[in-house]
Amino acid sequence: MSVTIRLSLVGKKGQPVYRILVCEKRSKRNGRFIDQLGHYDPNINPPLLKLDEKKLKSWQEKGAVVSTGLAKLLKK
């Protein structure tokens, strides 16, 4: 079972809001997930990124891989 940390789209049309989730690599974008680590709201200025860093580090230690889109957000 390969586990990824990625974004899941929620919110209305034209007003995206994303959840940061831990899920299996093969699951759908908005499908089943294992744990929720935070959320990202790009609609406000400056964009809001709320993340539980303890959970993120613990999942990475267990072997979870961060997706490319989320990695770009974390760099900022």
matplotlib code that plots the C-alpha trace (Angstrom):
import matplotlib.pyplot as plt

x = [0.0, 1.6, 0.4, 0.5, -0.2, -2.2, -4.9, -8.6, -10.9, -13.9, -15.8, -18.1, -17.6, -15.2, -14.3, -12.0, -10.9, -8.6, -8.1, -4.7, -5.2, -3.3, -4.7, -3.8, -2.2, -4.8, -7.9, -9.8, -9.1, -12.1, -12.4, -11.5, -8.8, -6.8, -6.2, -6.8, -3.8, -5.1, -6.6, -5.7, -7.8, -6.4, -9.4, -8.3, -5.4, -2.8, -3.8, -4.4, -2.5, -3.3, -1.3, -0.6, 3.2, 3.5, 1.1, 2.9, 6.3, 5.0, 3.3, 6.5, 8.5, 6.1, 6.8, 4.1, 5.1, 4.0, 2.4, 4.0, 1.2, 1.4, 5.2, 5.0, 2.7, 4.9, 8.0, 6.2]
y = [0.0, 3.2, 6.3, 9.9, 13.3, 15.3, 18.0, 17.2, 19.7, 21.0, 24.2, 25.8, 26.3, 29.1, 29.2, 26.2, 25.2, 22.3, 19.8, 18.3, 14.5, 11.3, 8.6, 5.6, 6.4, 4.6, 6.2, 8.9, 12.6, 13.1, 9.5, 7.7, 9.1, 8.0, 11.3, 15.0, 17.2, 20.7, 22.9, 25.5, 28.5, 30.3, 32.7, 35.2, 37.5, 36.2, 32.6, 30.6, 27.4, 25.7, 22.5, 20.2, 19.9, 17.2, 14.9, 15.7, 14.8, 11.6, 10.4, 11.2, 9.1, 6.3, 6.5, 8.7, 10.7, 14.4, 15.1, 17.5, 20.1, 20.1, 20.2, 23.5, 25.0, 23.9, 25.5, 28.9]
z = [0.0, -1.1, 0.7, -0.6, 0.9, -1.5, -2.1, -2.4, -4.0, -2.0, -2.4, -5.0, -8.7, -9.2, -5.5, -4.9, -1.4, -0.8, 2.0, 2.6, 3.0, 3.5, 1.2, -0.8, -4.2, -6.2, -4.6, -6.4, -5.8, -3.6, -2.5, 0.7, 2.9, 6.0, 7.8, 7.2, 7.9, 7.1, 4.4, 1.8, 0.7, -2.4, -2.6, 0.1, 0.0, 1.1, 0.6, 3.8, 4.3, 7.6, 8.3, 11.2, 10.9, 13.5, 11.6, 8.3, 9.7, 11.3, 8.0, 6.1, 8.6, 7.9, 4.2, 2.8, -0.3, -0.8, -4.2, -6.6, -6.3, -2.5, -2.6, -4.5, -1.9, 1.0, -0.6, -0.4]

ax = plt.figure().add_subplot(projection="3d")
ax.plot(x, y, z, "-o")
ax.set_aspect("equal")
plt.show()
